[in-house]
Amino acid sequence: MSTASHRPATNPAAAPSPPGRTAEAAEEEQITAVAATLVLAYGLHPAAITRIPEGTATDNYAVVDHAGRRHFAKVYRTREHLHLDLERASVELSEYCADGGVATARATRTREHELIATRGRLPMSLWSYVPHTETAEGGLRGARWAAVGTEMGRLHARLATHPAAAPTLERGAAVCDVAASRDRFERLIHAYQHKPRLGEFETWALQAARERQAILGDVERTVASLPQLTVQILHGDIAGPNLLFKSDEVAAFVDFRPPASGYLAWEIARLGCDPKSVLDNSAESWLTGYTDLTLAYRDANSRASADDLVSSLRVGCAAMLCSAFPLSVPVERPHIVDAAMEAYGRVRHEAALMLLDRLPVMEEALRDTLR
């Protein structure tokens, strides 16, 4: 199970390490606390606990118990009640989908039948371990397009029945606030221009931000022509790291967010218009894959409208172009900039521009197939 995300880390639950303590000693102490919580809250005696170097909002561990069973532990970095209430709502949404037959990891309840342990040394949730899997971070290919369409269709069909909100139709043009994006890019450009020195990626990011700002008029016209689109409860963070494959089959959606409504078309585009998937193929072969995804989605979710599916291309393109992430990272969160983040920024920018350039032809081809 993967829990990588781009959320900023919250305040740690444990006290900071005193000066002079080594990272190894701090990690050993954390693992000891994880073990103690597993015993107290779950009655589970671990034989091995290994830190998983993924996740920015939680500390994640692979656990093997004395019976040889494998588990996944998410340790939350704060005991603040509101934060844990939101995390609990996320787990409940995942369980709701699992109860409806959607491929998700299952949470293990504590001895008190709670989804999140709060009485031990560390607040945590414990999950079934999904073995022999890989994430979709490398992009979609081959049979995986249809597999994703099928499972995402089941996911959205289940979420459409969630009691938090019924599906509604809303103006598609509201999917992006272009005026707010224009202001944000202006502030970002100003921030870069006033830095005393720019590195290679920062120089590129400044140029990319100027390109984005220059085409926001085109983006505004693109979203203005959108029809009414479905808004309903969504997974909340569908992305490559939160989708697990076993071979070419979807093994699990993971890392749900609390129940919140959003545009169905955007969540379809989050996976279908993944930048690596777009650029690792020719435009024609990528569109073939995207078409396979939408056809499989429609078969699995009978409520899906052609407008939602066809418009997902336009929504995905516009949302990427309106987003300043990760161009803004060197200004707002320079401590998380690394080679992978820089590569992702370049790929995402190039993919969004390619989609904008080919959007009318691609939409027409997709609409013809879905008729």
C-alpha angles and dihedrals in degrees: 000000000000126000102177113145141153095245114125116250117259126223111296119255092221126064116266117266113268117245113281097025114129124235088241091057092048091049092049090051091050092051090049089053091048090052092049092050092049091054096044100040103031106021086235118143109205122216093186136011121189127184114237109213094220131094128062098201097044139028108242130205138184110222130196116192127209091266090058094251117143126225139175120228124199113197114200117219098221138041092208106139098225092051093049091046089057092047090050090052089052091053091047090053091052090050091048090056093045089052087056094055098261116144104256136134115263123237118228114227123228125244086270089052093250124147092218123040111226104159099069129075092279133032107239148150124221124214141189110261115241104213131209096016139134131198126248092242091115092062134255125293142165116340092000092079093065093038090056091046092052096047094041089051090054090046094053093043089056094044090051087069095051112126094226093078139348120231114268137180116247137172109286090211089070092065090093130032097215094178091056090048091052090054092047094051090048090054091045093051090048091051092051093046091055097049111108093228135009126211123217096272092042090053090051092045091053091052091046091050090053090050091051093048090050094055099041088101088061090048091051091054090046094057094038090069095053116119124227109297136198118266117191144137109304139190086255101215109039106166138131096276091053097053119078125201130198102198103312096333126093107249099181149339108225141180099043121189125225114285110284134151123246143148113298090211091060094054091049089051093048089073103023094050095042104152095233091050090051097048101035090066136046112265089253096051092044090053089049089055093046090050090052089052094051094045091051090045092054091050091052097042111044091185093063114117125216088235092060093048098044093041091052088082092055093042093049093048094047094046092052092048093048093049118091091199123143095005087070096051097091088055101038105029108012091162091072097050112118138148093275092052092049092049091049091051092054094045094047093050094048093046093051093051091048091051092049091051094050100032101112094050093045094048092050092050092048093047091051091052094049095051 
